[in-house]
Amino acid sequence: MKMLSALWACMILFCVGTTPTVAQQNGTANWAATVQNEFRVTPNITYRQANGVELKIDVYQSRNQNRPTPTFVYYHGGGWVGGSKEANVLRLIPYLQKGWSAVNVQYRLGNVSLAPAAVEDSLCALRWVSRNAEQYGFDPDRIVVSGNSAGGHLALTTGITPTEAELDHQCLGAETPKVAAVVNWYGITDVGDLLDGPNQKSYAVQWLGAQPNRAEIAKRVSPLSYIRENLPPIISIHGDADPVVPYDHAVKLHQKLDQVEVINKLITVPNGLHGGFPATEMKRIYEAIFSFLNTNIE
């Protein structure tokens, strides 16, 4: 969609501090006039109440939508102890440009509730999407979950955690639906690995807190605990020099997925850190993501 391409151009101008010409200003004005009629945002819908907190989601979609659309559900990063859905809106744009709907999810951070609260909330958000598919025009058979860093971990746990783990028992609805695919941006796959030893990370220690059974909880919320046959297709993006989430987390995930013959792909960013990849790499990544989704989502 032309107006979304214009948005990218406007953001680039803003980021590099270039003074727009009159023609650019006119183009931006034309885009602004068009996009407000093309898309709608339904913000801050309460999907769950927990610990006295109303948890919200935002829905983004075309005003001209006339049939159920593939739906992109996004969980923000921040080590489970920081971040916000609002800071990640731009990550929805590539999917909106493809004509998808998008759902941006808030969940309980560690200062509100320790692990496994964020995982429980993420599963409840997925159930909300499924439960309200008809009202919002979501295609329940084409729901893709995604996130970056801790959000990548939540996308993975949302996409592959079995009901036997009992992490979705507080959610409304009959059962957690199966997602069509998972797009994992440098997400944690082994939470216990980050609690002690050479890979210890303060954000993981903070999220688990001083719970006496923290090792058990860490295993219970680790995607590597749930690798089995018949999982949804999973694509991961990870820099091999990531100082925040070890690259080995992605490698182990995809090795185990290969072993059980789950469709998967790992995109490695050479010398890549924790996001912030160069534009050439981002182009390559998004081409690979949409090729993967087009191939594997009916």
DONU-224023 format. One record per residue (C-alpha): residue number from 1; z, y, x. Coordinates in steps of 0.25 Angstrom, whole numbers, plus 2048, in hexadecimal, padded with zeros to 3 digits. Layout:
% residues N
@zavo:NUM; w:Z; v:Y; u:X
...
This chain:
% residues 298
@zavo:1; w:800; v:800; u:800
@zavo:2; w:7FC; v:80D; u:806
@zavo:3; w:808; v:815; u:802
@zavo:4; w:811; v:80B; u:80A
@zavo:5; w:808; v:80C; u:816
@zavo:6; w:80A; v:81B; u:815
@zavo:7; w:819; v:819; u:815
@zavo:8; w:818; v:812; u:822
@zavo:9; w:810; v:81D; u:828
@zavo:10; w:81A; v:828; u:823
@zavo:11; w:825; v:820; u:829
@zavo:12; w:81E; v:81F; u:836
@zavo:13; w:81C; v:82E; u:836
@zavo:14; w:82B; v:830; u:833
@zavo:15; w:830; v:827; u:83E
@zavo:16; w:827; v:82D; u:849
@zavo:17; w:82A; v:83B; u:845
@zavo:18; w:81B; v:83F; u:843
@zavo:19; w:819; v:84B; u:83B
@zavo:20; w:80F; v:847; u:830
@zavo:21; w:803; v:84F; u:82E
@zavo:22; w:7FF; v:855; u:820
@zavo:23; w:7F6; v:849; u:81D
@zavo:24; w:801; v:840; u:820
@zavo:25; w:80A; v:848; u:817
@zavo:26; w:800; v:847; u:80C
@zavo:27; w:7FF; v:838; u:80E
@zavo:28; w:80E; v:837; u:80D
@zavo:29; w:80E; v:83F; u:801
@zavo:30; w:804; v:836; u:7FA
@zavo:31; w:80B; v:82A; u:7FE
@zavo:32; w:818; v:82F; u:7F9
@zavo:33; w:812; v:832; u:7EC
@zavo:34; w:80C; v:825; u:7EB
@zavo:35; w:817; v:81C; u:7EF
@zavo:36; w:821; v:821; u:7E5
@zavo:37; w:817; v:81C; u:7DA
@zavo:38; w:814; v:80F; u:7E1
@zavo:39; w:822; v:809; u:7E4
@zavo:40; w:82F; v:809; u:7DE
@zavo:41; w:83D; v:807; u:7E3
@zavo:42; w:849; v:801; u:7DB
@zavo:43; w:855; v:804; u:7E4
@zavo:44; w:863; v:7FF; u:7E5
@zavo:45; w:862; v:7F4; u:7DB
@zavo:46; w:870; v:7EC; u:7DB
@zavo:47; w:86D; v:7DD; u:7DD
@zavo:48; w:87B; v:7D9; u:7E0
@zavo:49; w:88A; v:7DE; u:7E1
@zavo:50; w:893; v:7D9; u:7EC
@zavo:51; w:8A0; v:7DE; u:7F2
@zavo:52; w:89F; v:7EA; u:7E9
@zavo:53; w:891; v:7EE; u:7EE
@zavo:54; w:885; v:7EF; u:7E6
@zavo:55; w:87A; v:7E9; u:7EE
@zavo:56; w:86C; v:7F0; u:7EC
@zavo:57; w:85D; v:7ED; u:7EE
@zavo:58; w:851; v:7F6; u:7ED
@zavo:59; w:844; v:7F1; u:7E7
@zavo:60; w:837; v:7F7; u:7EC
@zavo:61; w:82A; v:7F4; u:7E5
@zavo:62; w:81C; v:7F9; u:7E0
@zavo:63; w:81C; v:800; u:7D3
@zavo:64; w:80F; v:7FA; u:7D0
@zavo:65; w:814; v:7EC; u:7D1
@zavo:66; w:80E; v:7E3; u:7C6
@zavo:67; w:812; v:7D5; u:7CB
@zavo:68; w:81D; v:7CE; u:7D3
@zavo:69; w:81D; v:7D2; u:7E1
@zavo:70; w:822; v:7CC; u:7EE
@zavo:71; w:82F; v:7D1; u:7F1
@zavo:72; w:835; v:7D5; u:7FF
@zavo:73; w:844; v:7D5; u:7FF
@zavo:74; w:84A; v:7DC; u:80B
@zavo:75; w:858; v:7DB; u:812
@zavo:76; w:85C; v:7E6; u:81C
@zavo:77; w:861; v:7E4; u:82A
@zavo:78; w:86E; v:7E9; u:830
@zavo:79; w:876; v:7DD; u:835
@zavo:80; w:87B; v:7DB; u:827
@zavo:81; w:885; v:7E6; u:82A
@zavo:82; w:87B; v:7F3; u:829
@zavo:83; w:86E; v:7F7; u:824
@zavo:84; w:869; v:7FA; u:816
@zavo:85; w:85D; v:7F7; u:80D
@zavo:86; w:859; v:806; u:80D
@zavo:87; w:856; v:806; u:81C
@zavo:88; w:84C; v:7FB; u:81A
@zavo:89; w:843; v:800; u:80F
@zavo:90; w:837; v:801; u:819
@zavo:91; w:837; v:7F2; u:81C
@zavo:92; w:833; v:7F0; u:80D
@zavo:93; w:826; v:7F8; u:80F
@zavo:94; w:81D; v:7ED; u:814
@zavo:95; w:820; v:7E5; u:808
@zavo:96; w:81E; v:7F0; u:7FE
@zavo:97; w:811; v:7F3; u:804
@zavo:98; w:80D; v:7E5; u:801
@zavo:99; w:810; v:7E6; u:7F3
@zavo:100; w:81E; v:7DF; u:7F3
@zavo:101; w:82B; v:7E3; u:7ED
@zavo:102; w:837; v:7E5; u:7F6
@zavo:103; w:846; v:7E4; u:7F4
@zavo:104; w:84F; v:7EA; u:7FE
@zavo:105; w:85D; v:7E4; u:7FF
@zavo:106; w:86B; v:7EA; u:801
@zavo:107; w:876; v:7DF; u:805
@zavo:108; w:884; v:7E0; u:809
@zavo:109; w:887; v:7E4; u:817
@zavo:110; w:892; v:7DF; u:820
@zavo:111; w:89B; v:7EA; u:81D
@zavo:112; w:89B; v:7E7; u:80E
@zavo:113; w:89B; v:7D7; u:80F
@zavo:114; w:89A; v:7CE; u:81B
@zavo:115; w:890; v:7C2; u:81C
@zavo:116; w:88B; v:7BB; u:814
@zavo:117; w:88A; v:7C7; u:80A
@zavo:118; w:87D; v:7CD; u:80F
@zavo:119; w:876; v:7BF; u:80D
@zavo:120; w:87C; v:7BD; u:7FF
@zavo:121; w:877; v:7CB; u:7FB
@zavo:122; w:869; v:7C8; u:801
@zavo:123; w:868; v:7BB; u:7F9
@zavo:124; w:86D; v:7C3; u:7EC
@zavo:125; w:862; v:7CD; u:7EE
@zavo:126; w:857; v:7C3; u:7EF
@zavo:127; w:85D; v:7BD; u:7E2
@zavo:128; w:85C; v:7CB; u:7DC
@zavo:129; w:84D; v:7CC; u:7E0
@zavo:130; w:84A; v:7BE; u:7D9
@zavo:131; w:853; v:7C1; u:7CD
@zavo:132; w:84C; v:7CF; u:7CB
@zavo:133; w:83E; v:7CB; u:7CF
@zavo:134; w:838; v:7CD; u:7C1
@zavo:135; w:83E; v:7DA; u:7BF
@zavo:136; w:839; v:7E0; u:7CC
@zavo:137; w:82C; v:7D8; u:7CE
@zavo:138; w:830; v:7D0; u:7DA
@zavo:139; w:829; v:7C3; u:7DC
@zavo:140; w:834; v:7B9; u:7DD
@zavo:141; w:82B; v:7AF; u:7E5
@zavo:142; w:828; v:7B9; u:7EF
@zavo:143; w:835; v:7BF; u:7F4
@zavo:144; w:835; v:7C2; u:803
@zavo:145; w:843; v:7C5; u:80A
@zavo:146; w:844; v:7CD; u:817
@zavo:147; w:84D; v:7D5; u:81F
@zavo:148; w:84F; v:7DA; u:82D
@zavo:149; w:85B; v:7D6; u:837
@zavo:150; w:867; v:7D2; u:82E
@zavo:151; w:85D; v:7D4; u:822
@zavo:152; w:854; v:7CA; u:828
@zavo:153; w:860; v:7C0; u:828
@zavo:154; w:862; v:7C3; u:81A
@zavo:155; w:854; v:7C1; u:816
@zavo:156; w:854; v:7B4; u:81D
@zavo:157; w:861; v:7B0; u:816
@zavo:158; w:85C; v:7B4; u:809
@zavo:159; w:84F; v:7AD; u:80B
@zavo:160; w:855; v:79F; u:810
@zavo:161; w:864; v:79E; u:80C
@zavo:162; w:865; v:792; u:802
@zavo:163; w:86E; v:793; u:7F6
@zavo:164; w:877; v:788; u:7FC
@zavo:165; w:87C; v:793; u:806
@zavo:166; w:883; v:79A; u:7FA
@zavo:167; w:87F; v:7A8; u:7FE
@zavo:168; w:878; v:7AC; u:7F1
@zavo:169; w:883; v:7A7; u:7E7
@zavo:170; w:887; v:7B5; u:7E4
@zavo:171; w:879; v:7B9; u:7E0
@zavo:172; w:874; v:7BB; u:7D2
@zavo:173; w:869; v:7B2; u:7CD
@zavo:174; w:867; v:7A3; u:7CD
@zavo:175; w:862; v:7A1; u:7DB
@zavo:176; w:85D; v:7A8; u:7E8
@zavo:177; w:84E; v:7A7; u:7E7
@zavo:178; w:845; v:7A2; u:7F3
@zavo:179; w:83E; v:7AD; u:7FB
@zavo:180; w:830; v:7AD; u:7FE
@zavo:181; w:832; v:7B1; u:80D
@zavo:182; w:83B; v:7B7; u:817
@zavo:183; w:838; v:7C3; u:820
@zavo:184; w:842; v:7C3; u:82B
@zavo:185; w:843; v:7CF; u:834
@zavo:186; w:84C; v:7CB; u:840
@zavo:187; w:857; v:7C5; u:838
@zavo:188; w:863; v:7BE; u:83C
@zavo:189; w:862; v:7AF; u:83A
@zavo:190; w:86F; v:7AA; u:840
@zavo:191; w:87B; v:7B3; u:83D
@zavo:192; w:885; v:7AA; u:845
@zavo:193; w:87D; v:7AD; u:851
@zavo:194; w:880; v:7BC; u:850
@zavo:195; w:88F; v:7BA; u:84E
@zavo:196; w:893; v:7B5; u:85C
@zavo:197; w:88D; v:7B3; u:86A
@zavo:198; w:881; v:7BA; u:871
@zavo:199; w:87A; v:7BE; u:864
@zavo:200; w:887; v:7C4; u:85D
@zavo:201; w:883; v:7D0; u:855
@zavo:202; w:88D; v:7DA; u:84F
@zavo:203; w:886; v:7DB; u:842
@zavo:204; w:887; v:7CC; u:840
@zavo:205; w:896; v:7CC; u:844
@zavo:206; w:899; v:7D7; u:83A
@zavo:207; w:891; v:7D1; u:82E
@zavo:208; w:899; v:7C4; u:830
@zavo:209; w:8A6; v:7CB; u:833
@zavo:210; w:8B3; v:7C3; u:835
@zavo:211; w:8B1; v:7B9; u:82B
@zavo:212; w:8B7; v:7AC; u:82F
@zavo:213; w:8AB; v:7A3; u:82B
@zavo:214; w:8A1; v:7AD; u:831
@zavo:215; w:89A; v:7A2; u:839
@zavo:216; w:898; v:79A; u:82C
@zavo:217; w:893; v:7A7; u:825
@zavo:218; w:88A; v:7AA; u:831
@zavo:219; w:883; v:79C; u:82F
@zavo:220; w:882; v:79E; u:820
@zavo:221; w:87B; v:7AB; u:821
@zavo:222; w:871; v:7A6; u:82D
@zavo:223; w:863; v:7A3; u:829
@zavo:224; w:862; v:798; u:834
@zavo:225; w:86C; v:791; u:82B
@zavo:226; w:862; v:78F; u:820
@zavo:227; w:855; v:78B; u:827
@zavo:228; w:84F; v:780; u:81F
@zavo:229; w:842; v:77B; u:818
@zavo:230; w:83B; v:783; u:80D
@zavo:231; w:840; v:791; u:811
@zavo:232; w:837; v:79D; u:80E
@zavo:233; w:82E; v:7A2; u:819
@zavo:234; w:835; v:7AA; u:823
@zavo:235; w:82F; v:7B5; u:82D
@zavo:236; w:838; v:7BB; u:837
@zavo:237; w:835; v:7C7; u:840
@zavo:238; w:83E; v:7C9; u:84C
@zavo:239; w:83E; v:7D0; u:85A
@zavo:240; w:840; v:7C7; u:866
@zavo:241; w:849; v:7D2; u:86C
@zavo:242; w:852; v:7D5; u:860
@zavo:243; w:860; v:7D9; u:865
@zavo:244; w:866; v:7D9; u:857
@zavo:245; w:861; v:7CB; u:851
@zavo:246; w:85E; v:7C1; u:85B
@zavo:247; w:84F; v:7BD; u:85B
@zavo:248; w:854; v:7AF; u:85C
@zavo:249; w:858; v:7AF; u:84E
@zavo:250; w:84A; v:7B0; u:849
@zavo:251; w:845; v:7A6; u:853
@zavo:252; w:850; v:79B; u:84E
@zavo:253; w:84D; v:79E; u:83F
@zavo:254; w:83E; v:79C; u:841
@zavo:255; w:840; v:78F; u:84A
@zavo:256; w:849; v:789; u:83F
@zavo:257; w:83F; v:78E; u:834
@zavo:258; w:834; v:787; u:83C
@zavo:259; w:83C; v:77A; u:83C
@zavo:260; w:83D; v:779; u:82D
@zavo:261; w:82F; v:77E; u:82B
@zavo:262; w:831; v:78A; u:824
@zavo:263; w:826; v:795; u:824
@zavo:264; w:82A; v:79F; u:82E
@zavo:265; w:826; v:7A9; u:839
@zavo:266; w:82D; v:7B1; u:844
@zavo:267; w:827; v:7BE; u:848
@zavo:268; w:82D; v:7C2; u:856
@zavo:269; w:82C; v:7D0; u:85B
@zavo:270; w:82B; v:7D0; u:86A
@zavo:271; w:836; v:7D8; u:870
@zavo:272; w:83A; v:7DC; u:862
@zavo:273; w:848; v:7E2; u:85F
@zavo:274; w:84F; v:7E2; u:852
@zavo:275; w:844; v:7E8; u:849
@zavo:276; w:83D; v:7F5; u:84D
@zavo:277; w:831; v:7ED; u:851
@zavo:278; w:824; v:7F5; u:856
@zavo:279; w:81A; v:7F9; u:84B
@zavo:280; w:810; v:7EF; u:851
@zavo:281; w:81A; v:7E4; u:850
@zavo:282; w:81D; v:7E8; u:841
@zavo:283; w:80F; v:7E7; u:83E
@zavo:284; w:80E; v:7D9; u:843
@zavo:285; w:81B; v:7D5; u:83C
@zavo:286; w:817; v:7DA; u:82E
@zavo:287; w:809; v:7D4; u:830
@zavo:288; w:810; v:7C6; u:833
@zavo:289; w:81A; v:7C8; u:828
@zavo:290; w:810; v:7CA; u:81D
@zavo:291; w:807; v:7BF; u:822
@zavo:292; w:813; v:7B6; u:821
@zavo:293; w:817; v:7BA; u:813
@zavo:294; w:808; v:7BA; u:80E
@zavo:295; w:807; v:7AC; u:813
@zavo:296; w:814; v:7A6; u:80E
@zavo:297; w:817; v:7AD; u:801
@zavo:298; w:80E; v:7A8; u:7F6
